[in-house]
Amino acid sequence: MKINNFLFTISLIVSAISYGQKQELTLKDAVLNQYRVYGPERNFDVKWIPGTSTYSFLKKGYDKLFIADAKSGKEIEVLNLVDFNKLTGLTLNSFFGIEWLNATRFIVPSEASYIVFDLEGQQVLSTLFISDKAENALLYKQNKIAYTIENNIELADEKGNVIKVTNNRDKNIVSGQSIARNEFGIKKGLFWSNSGNILAFYQKDETAVADYPLLDITKTPGELVSIKYPMAGLGSEKPKVGLFQLNTGKTLFITPRGGEDNYLTNLTFTPDDKYVLIAEVNRDQNHMWLNLYSTLDGQFVRTLIEETNTKWVEPEHPAYFPDSKSSNFIWISERDGFNNLYYYDLSGRLIKQLTKNQFVTKEIISCANGNIYFYATGENPMNNMLFRTDFKGKQVLITTVEGDHECTVSNDGKWVYDFYTSNVDFGTSQLIDFNGKVQRVLKKSANGLASFQVGTCDLGRLKAKDGSILYTRMIKPSNFDPSKKYPVLVYVYGGPHAQMVTNSWLGGANLWMLWMAEQGYLVYTVDNRGSGERGFAFESQIHRQLGTVEMEDQLTGVEYLKSLPYVDKNRLAVHGWSFGGFMTTSLMLRNPGVFQVGVAGGPVTDWKYYEVMYGERYMDRPEENETGYQQACLMNHAQNLTGDLLLIHGTVDDVVVMQHNYALVKKFVELGKQMDFFPYPMHKHNVSGRDRVHLIEKILTYVIEHNQ
């Protein structure tokens, strides 16, 4: 007996020594250094060089430019930032974003200039300067650039000439910026034609949009800053598309055909510049027309594609022209339930449906050698895989290892640079060929967290009440003991277009979640119905009833948690931000008693306070869906609060405005309900930078202290 006790003691000591070799991850480190320090080892900004089998890349720091030969595998450093700045007289901070013009020349972007550099001659060939006030800059090749200054557009060329494309003094008229609050796949507001002779741009008239006040506390006294914020059911922006003709200096304007409140989106030119394609969506977002307009006079020519749906139609990708000598194009549509590729001619005739997948196509990345290369989830929606299809619809999966792939295809389609991670692979960089055969493994990333005391991220699945598969992630501490009882923090987002659980490094988790697990917690996430990458039927169940099926699925997750012998059923907490803040507060108020603690960041509390474009897609207008708005309004459930709730908001949030939280706090006060509220002064929708450490500490400390 004594010998056994002695051996047991020795075993504990050995375990403690072994265990003690691991470092403890600090919360500050977890928040600030997830990718900067501990993320997978990889090359950055990989670019294939035109006409060659070589590619360029950067390493961490972005201060050295490397070139590698795909055939031989040889890589060399060809330029460093110190030498480049000496040669150019610049003080460039990185090479990130260079664009190759040919085998030896590339363009280097900086804050106020674009430089054409010849690598062979080690010299600057030309420099294009722009105003230091310029924003949204868009370069055409190497000789001209369009940009915005405040709400207007200017154009500069290599000779130093500057043209004012627009000169509106009315601040309600905004040109050259993204419109519709970046919905419908809109990311920018300026578009060069293929020849560079036409500059297209979005313009919005915000006269009918309400002014919304934000308080700038950095001034003495504090100063109100007015933004335009279109709330559901109220006045919205009125869009146009401008076509600035460089040869005449004149602008043609295209307006919506079906009503001034309709949306114009997904703009693209035909390869010959004769036409521009624009998707028009009605304000109700249940009808879409892909329209063709002449660039000669701006006149409507014909409707190429028309789609309707009783819930919503949401085009997010412009027409893609795979051949510079043909006007045939590819349109990505969700009409059959999943995004697929459809091949059309310019008369609007469907030539071929190129893919018929029962999974989501995400994005076309290139066309080479008669093949379209595109990302899609494949059968497992947690993956991001590379496929190709020819114009007869013959589809090939190129990346055969499951995971989250980031690929760059060579100009001739013979090579693919592939970097991927998965929940079991810390990161692999490799060269694969046209058929997906691995030609060379370039780098296997080491585990950047190997020296730290961190637990596991386990991916799983549940079945929803309607039979849908729900994907889950469970994070456990490094010293997990199934005989113990653990409290749980449920991290939730739950809204459209987002996917929290992915087959990528850490399963898509934030590193602070692993820190939280080391404090003796389980951290659990479910991607409920309504979330992204699952197709229209899965996502659209939320229509006119935001929060309802989403909560049902989150509660299915809770049922699973409570079935586990190592879960403390009486110590469940929930946290989320934005839509996740709405979900957190909804779960606390509409299902009281399930969670003991909730922390909601930037929550929507009443969808009538949210923006037109997003809110009306999912909830329709308030007057059209009174029951849905009333049910989702958290002020109507405030009397149900039983646990501890912390509400957080950035004071200059221009996405989910502070009115949401103020209205809910006011209701709690009226009801005599105690809760906690914490503002982040002068932060927008997401608390970023070093202050984010304070935010995450605030959230997790609140959970730990109150979830007893």
Summary of the structure (lengths in Angstrom):
residues: 708
radius of gyration: 27.2
end to end distance: 38.7
largest distance: 98.8
contacts: 2363
relative contact order: 0.08
helix: 20%
strand: 36%
